[in-house]
Amino acid sequence: MQYSTVDYQSIVDASHSLRFDAEFFRPDYLQIQRRLEDIGSRKLIDFQVNIKHPKEIKRNYVDDGVLLLRGQNVRPLSIDLTANPVYISEEDAERLKENAIHYKDILIMRSGANVGQCAIYLENNPAISMSDTLIIRSGALNPFFLAIFLNTKYGKALIERGKYGSAQPHIAPPFLYQIPVPNWENLQTEIEKTYLRSKELTELSKTRYAETQTLLLEELGLTDWQPKHRLTFATDYASMQRAERIDADYFQPKYEDIIDDIKGYPGGWGKIGNHAQLKDSNFKPEPETEYKYIELANIGSSAEINGCMVEQGQNLPSRARCKVNAGDVIVSSVEGSLESIALITEEYDNALCSTGFHAINSDMLNSETLLVFLKSSVGQLQLKKGCSGTILTAINREEFSKVVVPTIRAEKQTEIQQKVIESFNLRKRAKDLLESAKRSVEIAIEQDEQTAIDWLESVL
């Protein structure tokens, strides 16, 4: 049994809200606090740091305007601006100037399941923040160093300590101001260089992936293809009977237009049901076996998997029923998240994924080409066509099997595959750099600054 003995004055000194719950004074939290104080750390507030809690806002989205940053965009050391971006008008943004985010601001999740996750905003164009994040301006501290520190095991433990609430945990600025942070000038400089290099590699990775879309659409002769939404059109009863659908959108001519264009590809075509193997979602996890579990929230905009849950089978959600292997492609079935498609790498071989995905592999198309096609505009249009339902609109297995795919030439498949592999390797290198930066800060806390710098230089 672990326990801590604290006196009343310690409670007053340690907590802005006079917390006296046992969790707040866990021995491991107190040990981290003492270690940071022993190496000369100072409270965040002593560095002239400013923490802003954005105002609550009404969500009036527009097609083009000022970017509105939501909690779902903020992940550990990563801000994803490409997944379902939303915008508000210039007028609304002007009224919400207090919520403005600028270059090098640190965003930290204030509430919810991802409370405490944080990253730096590195875009030149300002954005507006929702109220579920806090905006940190780092004052006399290097913002890159502060973001890395808060993502180390020590920083995360201190943030974890400050959480309050049960069903919806929160973190408050008064507590964050009291977090002790070390101040190593030379290491901060090295951390900034490493962070910016990681950012460069991430952007290069995105560029390489975008090139795969260009290669695919050029091969299909669809580079400039644009869907034409028609207000009026006609279909016949036999078509509705075959489809077992009577909703007008399903019969929009734009869907048949793109399918006809794919069928006109000289290399041939087929349906996913014939060109690929669909995995079943009937795997039953062993209660005491540990599994990696991938869900929709883990899928990034460039087909990457950003972490996963690791739990014993008995603790996994009931929807963890599909076992996947390296080379499989997982495709979200839920409308609104149809672009959440990823390639299973060796890291996630034998993982489980949610029944909200269709998991497939193919002998006709390599996994990378299949991935790029389904994420392309022509693939996404077909997935959208197949969606049905009311409360949770999704594309079921039968409709997914009907998606038409081209039999891309082998040489072009290889070219696409190489670009995807290069993109993935660049992203992995970028991620490794951030992990190295985190570890170097931990080494400095455990040993000293110079040892940390020497280690960081040795792994870069």
C-alpha positions, 0 to 999 in steps of 0.5 A: 500500500502506498500512502503520503503523510502531509500537514495542513500547510503542505495542502495550502502550499501545494494546491490553489484550491485546498485539495486534500484528496489522497490522489493529489498527494500520491507518493510518485507525484510528490517525488517528481515535484521534489526532484524538479525543485531540487534541480532549481526549477521555478513555477510556470508563473515565475517565467511571465507565462500567460494562460488564457481560457477562451470564451464560449462561442456559438458555432456558426460555420462558413465555407471560407473564413478564419480557421476555428481550432477545435479540441479534436485538432489537438494531439500530443505535440501535433496539431492536425489542421487537415481533418475536417477543418471548419471556419467562422466569418471574419466578423465573428473572428473579430468579436472573438479576438480574445480567443485568437491563436498566434504562431508559437502559442501552446494549446493544451486540452482543458477538458474531456478524455484528452485533457492535458494533451498539448502542442505548439501552433506553428501556422503563420495565419491566426486562428480562433480557439474553442473554449475546450482548449487553453492558450499558453504564451510561454513568456521567458521560456522557449515555447518549444521546450515548454511543449516538449517538457509538458509531454515528457513523463514528468510533465504529463504526471504533473498535469495528471495530478492537477485533473479534477472532476470524474465524468468530465475531467478538467485542468485549470490555469491556477494549477498549471501556473504552479507547475515547476519547470527547469530552465536550461538555456542550451538544451532549450536551443537544441530542443527548438532545432529538433522540433523545427526539423521534425516539423519540416519532415512532417510537411515533406511527408504530406507533400509526398503523400499529396503527390500520390493523389496526383499520380493516381488521378493523372493515371485515370485521366481524372485530374480536372474532374469535378462532380456536378450536383444536379437539382433534378434528375430521373431514375426508374423503378427497376433501379430503385428496386435493385438498389433497395433505396428510394432516397434521391441522393443515392441516384445523383447522376454524379455517382454514375458519372465517376463510376463510368469514368473509372470503368473506362480506364484501359487497364480494367476495373472491378468491384471491391468484393471481387478485387479485395478480401474483406475481413470479418469482425467476429474475432473474440479477444482472449480476456487476459491477453494484451492487444493494441486497439485502433479506433477512429480517433487514432487515424490521421489525415495522411493515412497514419495511425497516431497511437492506439489503446493497449489493454487486455481483452477483458477491458476492451470495448465490445466493438474491438472485434476485427483483427488486422495484419500488416498490409491491410487497409482499414476504411472508416464506414461512418459518414463524416469520417469516411476519409479516416483510412489507414495502412496497417504497418508492422507496428500494428500487426495483429492489432484489433480495430473497431467494427466501425472500419472495413478491413481489406487487402487485395491481390490485384492492387498493392495496399498503398494504391488501394489506400490512395484510391479510397482516400482520393476524391473519386473513391470518397464519392463512392463511399459517400454514395453507399452510406445509409441510415438515420441516427448513424449514417454509414456504409455497410459491408454490402454497399462497400463491396460494390465500390468500383476500383480500377486495375491500375498498371503494375508500373504505376502501382509501384510508383505510388507505393514508393511515394507512400512508403517515403511519406510514411518513413518521413513521418516516422523520422519526424515522430522519432525526433520528437520522442528523442527531444522528450527523452533528452529532457527526461535525461536532463531531469534525471542526470544533468543538462550536458548529458542530455545534450550529448545524448540528443546529438548522438541520436540525431 
